[in-house]
Amino acid sequence: MNVIINDQEKEVNGKTVDDVMREMKLDRRKIVVELNKVIIKKEEFAQQKIQDHDRIEIVTIVGGG
């Protein structure tokens, strides 16, 4: 299935947001995910289905001082 992640087309095998985050080896504690312009709560990652040609924006949270 092909999706757009941060403006780049990618082929993913995951069926949920959680599957895709694992496939990309992202630490879900340090990211915010927007699916088709809707922010997805972390507790909903496992239930939120991904469809072909969905648009996903991933923002990494970085701490600093």
N, CA, C and O atoms as a CHARMM CRD file, in Angstrom:
* protein
*
  260
    1    1 MET  N      0.84800  -1.16100   0.00000 PROA 1      0.00000
    2    1 MET  CA     0.00000   0.00000   0.00000 PROA 1      0.00000
    3    1 MET  C      0.89800   1.23000   0.00000 PROA 1      0.00000
    4    1 MET  O      1.91800   1.26100   0.68800 PROA 1      0.00000
    5    2 ASN  N      0.51800   2.23600  -0.76800 PROA 2      0.00000
    6    2 ASN  CA     1.29500   3.47100  -0.85000 PROA 2      0.00000
    7    2 ASN  C      0.60200   4.57100  -0.06800 PROA 2      0.00000
    8    2 ASN  O     -0.60500   4.77700  -0.18800 PROA 2      0.00000
    9    3 VAL  N      1.38500   5.27200   0.73300 PROA 3      0.00000
   10    3 VAL  CA     0.89200   6.41400   1.49500 PROA 3      0.00000
   11    3 VAL  C      1.87400   7.56100   1.32200 PROA 3      0.00000
   12    3 VAL  O      3.00100   7.36000   0.87000 PROA 3      0.00000
   13    4 ILE  N      1.44900   8.75100   1.67800 PROA 4      0.00000
   14    4 ILE  CA     2.32400   9.91400   1.66000 PROA 4      0.00000
   15    4 ILE  C      2.72100  10.19500   3.10700 PROA 4      0.00000
   16    4 ILE  O      1.86500  10.48500   3.94200 PROA 4      0.00000
   17    5 ILE  N      4.01700  10.11100   3.40300 PROA 5      0.00000
   18    5 ILE  CA     4.52400  10.38800   4.74500 PROA 5      0.00000
   19    5 ILE  C      5.44900  11.58200   4.65800 PROA 5      0.00000
   20    5 ILE  O      6.47100  11.54000   3.97300 PROA 5      0.00000
   21    6 ASN  N      5.08700  12.65200   5.35600 PROA 6      0.00000
   22    6 ASN  CA     5.85600  13.89900   5.33700 PROA 6      0.00000
   23    6 ASN  C      6.19300  14.31400   3.90400 PROA 6      0.00000
   24    6 ASN  O      7.34100  14.62800   3.58800 PROA 6      0.00000
   25    7 ASP  N      5.17500  14.31000   3.04900 PROA 7      0.00000
   26    7 ASP  CA     5.25000  14.74500   1.64900 PROA 7      0.00000
   27    7 ASP  C      6.07100  13.83300   0.74200 PROA 7      0.00000
   28    7 ASP  O      6.43300  14.23800  -0.36300 PROA 7      0.00000
   29    8 GLN  N      6.37200  12.61000   1.18400 PROA 8      0.00000
   30    8 GLN  CA     7.08200  11.65200   0.34000 PROA 8      0.00000
   31    8 GLN  C      6.26800  10.37100   0.23700 PROA 8      0.00000
   32    8 GLN  O      5.80100   9.83300   1.24100 PROA 8      0.00000
   33    9 GLU  N      6.10400   9.89100  -0.98900 PROA 9      0.00000
   34    9 GLU  CA     5.35400   8.65500  -1.18300 PROA 9      0.00000
   35    9 GLU  C      6.18800   7.47000  -0.70800 PROA 9      0.00000
   36    9 GLU  O      7.36200   7.33900  -1.05400 PROA 9      0.00000
   37   10 LYS  N      5.55700   6.60600   0.09500 PROA 10     0.00000
   38   10 LYS  CA     6.24300   5.42100   0.61600 PROA 10     0.00000
   39   10 LYS  C      5.31900   4.22500   0.50800 PROA 10     0.00000
   40   10 LYS  O      4.09700   4.35200   0.58700 PROA 10     0.00000
   41   11 GLU  N      5.91600   3.07800   0.33100 PROA 11     0.00000
   42   11 GLU  CA     5.15400   1.83800   0.37400 PROA 11     0.00000
   43   11 GLU  C      5.28400   1.28100   1.78700 PROA 11     0.00000
   44   11 GLU  O      6.39100   1.12400   2.30000 PROA 11     0.00000
   45   12 VAL  N      4.15700   0.98600   2.40700 PROA 12     0.00000
   46   12 VAL  CA     4.14600   0.44400   3.76300 PROA 12     0.00000
   47   12 VAL  C      3.32700  -0.83100   3.79400 PROA 12     0.00000
   48   12 VAL  O      2.42600  -1.03000   2.98000 PROA 12     0.00000
   49   13 ASN  N      3.65500  -1.68900   4.74500 PROA 13     0.00000
   50   13 ASN  CA     2.93400  -2.94600   4.90400 PROA 13     0.00000
   51   13 ASN  C      1.97200  -2.90400   6.08000 PROA 13     0.00000
   52   13 ASN  O      1.15500  -3.81100   6.24200 PROA 13     0.00000
   53   14 GLY  N      2.05700  -1.86800   6.90000 PROA 14     0.00000
   54   14 GLY  CA     1.22900  -1.78200   8.09100 PROA 14     0.00000
   55   14 GLY  C     -0.22700  -1.51400   7.77800 PROA 14     0.00000
   56   14 GLY  O     -0.56300  -0.90700   6.76200 PROA 14     0.00000
   57   15 LYS  N     -1.07700  -1.97400   8.66200 PROA 15     0.00000
   58   15 LYS  CA    -2.50800  -1.76100   8.49000 PROA 15     0.00000
   59   15 LYS  C     -3.04900  -0.69900   9.43400 PROA 15     0.00000
   60   15 LYS  O     -4.15700  -0.19900   9.24400 PROA 15     0.00000
   61   16 THR  N     -2.26300  -0.35400  10.45600 PROA 16     0.00000
   62   16 THR  CA    -2.66500   0.67900  11.40000 PROA 16     0.00000
   63   16 THR  C     -1.53000   1.68700  11.54800 PROA 16     0.00000
   64   16 THR  O     -0.41000   1.44700  11.09600 PROA 16     0.00000
   65   17 VAL  N     -1.82900   2.80900  12.18200 PROA 17     0.00000
   66   17 VAL  CA    -0.79300   3.80200  12.45700 PROA 17     0.00000
   67   17 VAL  C      0.32100   3.16200  13.28300 PROA 17     0.00000
   68   17 VAL  O      1.50100   3.39900  13.02500 PROA 17     0.00000
   69   18 ASP  N     -0.05000   2.35800  14.27100 PROA 18     0.00000
   70   18 ASP  CA     0.93900   1.69100  15.12200 PROA 18     0.00000
   71   18 ASP  C      1.85000   0.78100  14.30500 PROA 18     0.00000
   72   18 ASP  O      3.06200   0.77500  14.51700 PROA 18     0.00000
   73   19 ASP  N      1.28800   0.01500  13.37600 PROA 19     0.00000
   74   19 ASP  CA     2.08500  -0.86000  12.50500 PROA 19     0.00000
   75   19 ASP  C      3.11300  -0.05100  11.71000 PROA 19     0.00000
   76   19 ASP  O      4.27600  -0.44100  11.61200 PROA 19     0.00000
   77   20 VAL  N      2.68100   1.05900  11.15400 PROA 20     0.00000
   78   20 VAL  CA     3.57100   1.88600  10.33600 PROA 20     0.00000
   79   20 VAL  C      4.67400   2.49300  11.19500 PROA 20     0.00000
   80   20 VAL  O      5.82700   2.54800  10.76600 PROA 20     0.00000
   81   21 MET  N      4.33800   2.94900  12.40000 PROA 21     0.00000
   82   21 MET  CA     5.35100   3.52300  13.28800 PROA 21     0.00000
   83   21 MET  C      6.39700   2.46700  13.65900 PROA 21     0.00000
   84   21 MET  O      7.59000   2.76300  13.71200 PROA 21     0.00000
   85   22 ARG  N      5.94900   1.24500  13.91300 PROA 22     0.00000
   86   22 ARG  CA     6.90000   0.15600  14.20800 PROA 22     0.00000
   87   22 ARG  C      7.76600  -0.16000  12.99600 PROA 22     0.00000
   88   22 ARG  O      8.97800  -0.34100  13.11900 PROA 22     0.00000
   89   23 GLU  N      7.13500  -0.22500  11.81900 PROA 23     0.00000
   90   23 GLU  CA     7.86600  -0.51500  10.58600 PROA 23     0.00000
   91   23 GLU  C      8.95800   0.53300  10.34300 PROA 23     0.00000
   92   23 GLU  O     10.03800   0.21100   9.84800 PROA 23     0.00000
   93   24 MET  N      8.66600   1.78000  10.69500 PROA 24     0.00000
   94   24 MET  CA     9.63200   2.86000  10.50800 PROA 24     0.00000
   95   24 MET  C     10.59200   2.98600  11.69000 PROA 24     0.00000
   96   24 MET  O     11.47400   3.84400  11.69000 PROA 24     0.00000
   97   25 LYS  N     10.41600   2.12500  12.69800 PROA 25     0.00000
   98   25 LYS  CA    11.26600   2.10400  13.89200 PROA 25     0.00000
   99   25 LYS  C     11.26500   3.44500  14.62000 PROA 25     0.00000
  100   25 LYS  O     12.31100   3.94000  15.04100 PROA 25     0.00000
  101   26 LEU  N     10.06300   4.02900  14.76400 PROA 26     0.00000
  102   26 LEU  CA     9.91800   5.29900  15.46900 PROA 26     0.00000
  103   26 LEU  C      9.47400   5.05800  16.90100 PROA 26     0.00000
  104   26 LEU  O      8.66400   4.17200  17.17300 PROA 26     0.00000
  105   27 ASP  N     10.00800   5.84900  17.80500 PROA 27     0.00000
  106   27 ASP  CA     9.63300   5.78700  19.21400 PROA 27     0.00000
  107   27 ASP  C      8.33100   6.56200  19.37500 PROA 27     0.00000
  108   27 ASP  O      8.33000   7.79200  19.33200 PROA 27     0.00000
  109   28 ARG  N      7.22400   5.84800  19.56000 PROA 28     0.00000
  110   28 ARG  CA     5.91100   6.49900  19.60300 PROA 28     0.00000
  111   28 ARG  C      5.75700   7.45900  20.77600 PROA 28     0.00000
  112   28 ARG  O      4.83500   8.27400  20.78300 PROA 28     0.00000
  113   29 ARG  N      6.64500   7.38000  21.77200 PROA 29     0.00000
  114   29 ARG  CA     6.58700   8.31800  22.89700 PROA 29     0.00000
  115   29 ARG  C      7.05900   9.70800  22.49300 PROA 29     0.00000
  116   29 ARG  O      6.74800  10.68900  23.16900 PROA 29     0.00000
  117   30 LYS  N      7.81700   9.80200  21.38100 PROA 30     0.00000
  118   30 LYS  CA     8.43900  11.06800  21.00100 PROA 30     0.00000
  119   30 LYS  C      7.91900  11.63400  19.68600 PROA 30     0.00000
  120   30 LYS  O      8.58400  12.45900  19.06000 PROA 30     0.00000
  121   31 ILE  N      6.72800  11.19500  19.25900 PROA 31     0.00000
  122   31 ILE  CA     6.18800  11.68000  17.99700 PROA 31     0.00000
  123   31 ILE  C      4.73200  12.11100  18.13900 PROA 31     0.00000
  124   31 ILE  O      4.01900  11.69900  19.05400 PROA 31     0.00000
  125   32 VAL  N      4.32600  12.95300  17.20000 PROA 32     0.00000
  126   32 VAL  CA     2.92500  13.31300  17.02100 PROA 32     0.00000
  127   32 VAL  C      2.58600  12.92200  15.59400 PROA 32     0.00000
  128   32 VAL  O      3.35100  13.20100  14.67100 PROA 32     0.00000
  129   33 VAL  N      1.42500  12.26900  15.40700 PROA 33     0.00000
  130   33 VAL  CA     1.02900  11.79500  14.08600 PROA 33     0.00000
  131   33 VAL  C     -0.27200  12.46400  13.66900 PROA 33     0.00000
  132   33 VAL  O     -1.24400  12.51800  14.42300 PROA 33     0.00000
  133   34 GLU  N     -0.25500  12.97400  12.43800 PROA 34     0.00000
  134   34 GLU  CA    -1.45000  13.54400  11.83100 PROA 34     0.00000
  135   34 GLU  C     -1.80600  12.65700  10.64200 PROA 34     0.00000
  136   34 GLU  O     -0.96900  12.42000   9.77100 PROA 34     0.00000
  137   35 LEU  N     -3.02600  12.17300  10.60300 PROA 35     0.00000
  138   35 LEU  CA    -3.50000  11.32100   9.51000 PROA 35     0.00000
  139   35 LEU  C     -4.60900  12.05900   8.78600 PROA 35     0.00000
  140   35 LEU  O     -5.66900  12.31800   9.35600 PROA 35     0.00000
  141   36 ASN  N     -4.36400  12.39700   7.53000 PROA 36     0.00000
  142   36 ASN  CA    -5.34200  13.13600   6.72700 PROA 36     0.00000
  143   36 ASN  C     -5.83700  14.38300   7.45600 PROA 36     0.00000
  144   36 ASN  O     -7.03500  14.66000   7.52200 PROA 36     0.00000
  145   37 LYS  N     -4.86600  15.12800   8.00300 PROA 37     0.00000
  146   37 LYS  CA    -5.09700  16.41500   8.67300 PROA 37     0.00000
  147   37 LYS  C     -5.81900  16.31100  10.01400 PROA 37     0.00000
  148   37 LYS  O     -6.36300  17.30100  10.50200 PROA 37     0.00000
  149   38 VAL  N     -5.82800  15.12000  10.61300 PROA 38     0.00000
  150   38 VAL  CA    -6.41400  14.92700  11.94000 PROA 38     0.00000
  151   38 VAL  C     -5.33700  14.33800  12.84800 PROA 38     0.00000
  152   38 VAL  O     -4.74500  13.30900  12.52000 PROA 38     0.00000
  153   39 ILE  N     -5.07900  14.98300  13.98900 PROA 39     0.00000
  154   39 ILE  CA    -4.08400  14.47000  14.93600 PROA 39     0.00000
  155   39 ILE  C     -4.64000  13.22300  15.60800 PROA 39     0.00000
  156   39 ILE  O     -5.77000  13.21600  16.09700 PROA 39     0.00000
  157   40 ILE  N     -3.83000  12.17000  15.62500 PROA 40     0.00000
  158   40 ILE  CA    -4.22200  10.88900  16.20900 PROA 40     0.00000
  159   40 ILE  C     -3.60300  10.77400  17.59800 PROA 40     0.00000
  160   40 ILE  O     -2.39700  10.95700  17.76200 PROA 40     0.00000
  161   41 LYS  N     -4.42400  10.47400  18.58900 PROA 41     0.00000
  162   41 LYS  CA    -3.92100  10.26300  19.94800 PROA 41     0.00000
  163   41 LYS  C     -3.12000   8.97000  19.98700 PROA 41     0.00000
  164   41 LYS  O     -3.46100   8.00600  19.30200 PROA 41     0.00000
  165   42 LYS  N     -2.06500   8.94500  20.78000 PROA 42     0.00000
  166   42 LYS  CA    -1.20600   7.76200  20.86500 PROA 42     0.00000
  167   42 LYS  C     -1.98600   6.50300  21.22400 PROA 42     0.00000
  168   42 LYS  O     -1.69800   5.42800  20.69800 PROA 42     0.00000
  169   43 GLU  N     -2.97000   6.62300  22.11300 PROA 43     0.00000
  170   43 GLU  CA    -3.75300   5.45200  22.51100 PROA 43     0.00000
  171   43 GLU  C     -4.65600   4.94400  21.38500 PROA 43     0.00000
  172   43 GLU  O     -5.24700   3.87000  21.50500 PROA 43     0.00000
  173   44 GLU  N     -4.76700   5.70400  20.29600 PROA 44     0.00000
  174   44 GLU  CA    -5.59000   5.29200  19.15500 PROA 44     0.00000
  175   44 GLU  C     -4.75300   4.73500  17.99700 PROA 44     0.00000
  176   44 GLU  O     -5.31400   4.29100  16.99500 PROA 44     0.00000
  177   45 PHE  N     -3.41800   4.75300  18.12100 PROA 45     0.00000
  178   45 PHE  CA    -2.54500   4.27700  17.04200 PROA 45     0.00000
  179   45 PHE  C     -2.89800   2.85700  16.60000 PROA 45     0.00000
  180   45 PHE  O     -2.93900   2.57600  15.40200 PROA 45     0.00000
  181   46 ALA  N     -3.15000   1.96900  17.54800 PROA 46     0.00000
  182   46 ALA  CA    -3.38900   0.55600  17.22000 PROA 46     0.00000
  183   46 ALA  C     -4.73500   0.33700  16.53400 PROA 46     0.00000
  184   46 ALA  O     -4.90300  -0.64400  15.81000 PROA 46     0.00000
  185   47 GLN  N     -5.68600   1.22700  16.75000 PROA 47     0.00000
  186   47 GLN  CA    -7.01800   1.06000  16.15300 PROA 47     0.00000
  187   47 GLN  C     -7.17900   1.83600  14.85300 PROA 47     0.00000
  188   47 GLN  O     -8.05100   1.51100  14.04700 PROA 47     0.00000
  189   48 GLN  N     -6.35200   2.85900  14.63600 PROA 48     0.00000
  190   48 GLN  CA    -6.52800   3.72800  13.47300 PROA 48     0.00000
  191   48 GLN  C     -6.00700   3.05700  12.20600 PROA 48     0.00000
  192   48 GLN  O     -4.80200   2.86600  12.04900 PROA 48     0.00000
  193   49 LYS  N     -6.91600   2.70300  11.31000 PROA 49     0.00000
  194   49 LYS  CA    -6.57100   2.01700  10.06500 PROA 49     0.00000
  195   49 LYS  C     -5.93400   2.97900   9.06600 PROA 49     0.00000
  196   49 LYS  O     -6.27700   4.16000   9.01300 PROA 49     0.00000
  197   50 ILE  N     -5.00200   2.45000   8.27800 PROA 50     0.00000
  198   50 ILE  CA    -4.35400   3.18300   7.19700 PROA 50     0.00000
  199   50 ILE  C     -4.95200   2.69200   5.88600 PROA 50     0.00000
  200   50 ILE  O     -5.11900   1.49000   5.67400 PROA 50     0.00000
  201   51 GLN  N     -5.27200   3.63900   5.01200 PROA 51     0.00000
  202   51 GLN  CA    -5.80700   3.31700   3.68900 PROA 51     0.00000
  203   51 GLN  C     -4.77700   3.69600   2.62800 PROA 51     0.00000
  204   51 GLN  O     -3.91400   4.54200   2.86400 PROA 51     0.00000
  205   52 ASP  N     -4.87200   3.06700   1.46700 PROA 52     0.00000
  206   52 ASP  CA    -4.00400   3.40400   0.35000 PROA 52     0.00000
  207   52 ASP  C     -4.14400   4.89500   0.04000 PROA 52     0.00000
  208   52 ASP  O     -5.26000   5.41200  -0.01800 PROA 52     0.00000
  209   53 HSD  N     -3.03900   5.57700  -0.15800 PROA 53     0.00000
  210   53 HSD  CA    -2.95800   7.00500  -0.50000 PROA 53     0.00000
  211   53 HSD  C     -3.30800   7.95200   0.64700 PROA 53     0.00000
  212   53 HSD  O     -3.54100   9.13600   0.40800 PROA 53     0.00000
  213   54 ASP  N     -3.34900   7.45800   1.88800 PROA 54     0.00000
  214   54 ASP  CA    -3.52600   8.35200   3.03300 PROA 54     0.00000
  215   54 ASP  C     -2.31800   9.26900   3.13800 PROA 54     0.00000
  216   54 ASP  O     -1.23400   8.95000   2.64900 PROA 54     0.00000
  217   55 ARG  N     -2.51900  10.40700   3.78000 PROA 55     0.00000
  218   55 ARG  CA    -1.43000  11.36000   4.03800 PROA 55     0.00000
  219   55 ARG  C     -1.13500  11.35000   5.53200 PROA 55     0.00000
  220   55 ARG  O     -2.01500  11.58200   6.36200 PROA 55     0.00000
  221   56 ILE  N      0.12300  11.07700   5.85000 PROA 56     0.00000
  222   56 ILE  CA     0.57000  11.01100   7.23800 PROA 56     0.00000
  223   56 ILE  C      1.66600  12.04200   7.43700 PROA 56     0.00000
  224   56 ILE  O      2.62400  12.11100   6.66700 PROA 56     0.00000
  225   57 GLU  N      1.50900  12.83700   8.47700 PROA 57     0.00000
  226   57 GLU  CA     2.56300  13.77700   8.87700 PROA 57     0.00000
  227   57 GLU  C      3.06900  13.31700  10.23300 PROA 57     0.00000
  228   57 GLU  O      2.28000  13.08100  11.14900 PROA 57     0.00000
  229   58 ILE  N      4.37400  13.19100  10.36300 PROA 58     0.00000
  230   58 ILE  CA     4.98600  12.75700  11.61400 PROA 58     0.00000
  231   58 ILE  C      5.91500  13.86000  12.09400 PROA 58     0.00000
  232   58 ILE  O      6.80900  14.30000  11.37200 PROA 58     0.00000
  233   59 VAL  N      5.68800  14.29600  13.32000 PROA 59     0.00000
  234   59 VAL  CA     6.52300  15.32500  13.93100 PROA 59     0.00000
  235   59 VAL  C      7.22700  14.70400  15.12000 PROA 59     0.00000
  236   59 VAL  O      6.58500  14.10100  15.98000 PROA 59     0.00000
  237   60 THR  N      8.53300  14.84600  15.17500 PROA 60     0.00000
  238   60 THR  CA     9.31900  14.32500  16.28600 PROA 60     0.00000
  239   60 THR  C      9.47400  15.41000  17.32600 PROA 60     0.00000
  240   60 THR  O      9.80500  16.55100  17.00600 PROA 60     0.00000
  241   61 ILE  N      9.23400  15.04600  18.58000 PROA 61     0.00000
  242   61 ILE  CA     9.37300  15.97700  19.68100 PROA 61     0.00000
  243   61 ILE  C     10.82600  15.93800  20.15100 PROA 61     0.00000
  244   61 ILE  O     11.36700  14.87200  20.44500 PROA 61     0.00000
  245   62 VAL  N     11.45400  17.12700  20.21900 PROA 62     0.00000
  246   62 VAL  CA    12.85100  17.23900  20.61700 PROA 62     0.00000
  247   62 VAL  C     12.92600  18.16800  21.82200 PROA 62     0.00000
  248   62 VAL  O     12.42200  19.29100  21.79300 PROA 62     0.00000
  249   63 GLY  N     13.55700  17.68600  22.86800 PROA 63     0.00000
  250   63 GLY  CA    13.74500  18.52800  24.04800 PROA 63     0.00000
  251   63 GLY  C     15.07500  19.25700  23.98500 PROA 63     0.00000
  252   63 GLY  O     15.97700  18.86800  23.24300 PROA 63     0.00000
  253   64 GLY  N     15.18200  20.27100  24.73700 PROA 64     0.00000
  254   64 GLY  CA    16.43700  21.01300  24.74000 PROA 64     0.00000
  255   64 GLY  C     16.37600  22.16200  25.73600 PROA 64     0.00000
  256   64 GLY  O     15.35200  22.40200  26.37500 PROA 64     0.00000
  257   65 GLY  N     17.44700  22.83400  25.84600 PROA 65     0.00000
  258   65 GLY  CA    17.47000  23.92000  26.81600 PROA 65     0.00000
  259   65 GLY  C     18.22800  25.09700  26.33200 PROA 65     0.00000
  260   65 GLY  O     18.33600  26.09700  27.04200 PROA 65     0.00000
